[in-house]
Amino acid sequence: MSPESTPDSGTETLADRLRRDVERNLVRARNGLKHLAGVGRPEVGVSPKDVVWQRGKVMLYRYRNDHRSFSPPILLVMSLVSRPYVLDLRPNNSFVEALVRRGHDVYMLDWGTPDASDANNSLETYCDELILFAAAVAMRAARARSIHVFGYCLGGLLSLVFAGGHPEIPLRSVSLLATPLDMRHMGAIPAMLSQAAAVPEDFLDETGNVPAPTVVRGVSSLAVTGKVAAYATLLENLDNSEFLAAHQAMHGWANDHIPFPGSAFRQITEWLVKDNQLAENRLVTASRKIDLAAIRCPVLNIVGERDHMVGPEANAPIAQHIAHAETMRFPAGHAGLIIGARAHRSYIPAMAEWIERHSDRI
């Protein structure tokens, strides 16, 4: 018997390697079947929080934190078509949790699930009322005289319209994560909507909103390349239970969109997609002129260089119209900016440190 096959030699034998590979493949097969069947999906959005304000379906959460060390508070603004729990995906893989651990007072707007009663919600509803009220509540609850606003994707666009239309609001900073302005660089669906013959009403259902399945199809059309890469990575990591749990949570979120309120959809189609008004800084809503150049507070623009939904070209007008905006570029995709080991090791700390440079210690 050779030394390599001696049981007590401390060296792995061929039989050991075969046994290990068989066991690994069994785990991969079992995890793959569970993933396909949607079995055992992990809990999401579990960071402790309280509802501090509500209007209809819209709720403002304040995340519990007994060790707040920075002021003013941070208000997180999500997209109109996405569930907010992507920012609090999983324990130890949560943007919210990372901010709370660093000592921030964190608030998040949850738009709820729109129905027929919300079909008339417009950009004015969100940017002149709901974000405005939420910011006031957060400042009052935190006993602060200013506020940080942090918008993700379409929530970043809303944050810009809010900031550009309300110079009277004491904004300490505005952070924009994967935020689109130039809709000409947003893929097939915006390209289709930009055609003169495209009618927004054709996308609405009986509630007066764009139904969630249509939203999912539209978002999916923007991220085909990213999906292929994600599934390739999944196949390589089927034996990693924590990776699988994170992937299941992200996969669930990516298919868990909400209806797009009809009035806001019409405005975005006509004003921002067909006429590109915000990208050219000439948007005038029903209530006010939106002037991006009038935003005087510090602005952070966060770009994913591998973002297949909101690429650098769609984001470029931010730097054009807000000359003092600081841009952070990371080699990440749309969700990879805030999800995963690299995000928590590098990207999120860089974002948080920027906010902290514009905060007060308490």
Buried (B, 14 or more C-beta within 10 A) or exposed (E): EEEEEEEEEEEEBEEEEEEEEEEEEEBBEEBBEBBEEEEEEBEBBBBEBEEBBEEEBBBBBBBEBEEBBBBBBBBBBBBBBBBBBBBBBBEEBBBBBBBBEBBBBBBBBBBBEBBEEBBEBBBBBBBBBBBBBBBEBBBEBBEBEBBBBBBBBBBBBBBBBBBBBBEEBEBBBBBBBBBBBBBEBBBEBBBEBBEEEBEBEEBBBEBBBBBBEBBBEBBBBBBEEBEEBBEEEBEEBBBBEEBBBBBBBBBBBBEBBBBBBBBBBBBBBBBBBBBBBBBBBBBEBEEBEBBBEBBEBBBBBBBBEBBBBBBBEBBBBBBBBBEEBBBBEBEBBBBBBBBBEBBBEEBBBEBBEBBBEBBEEE
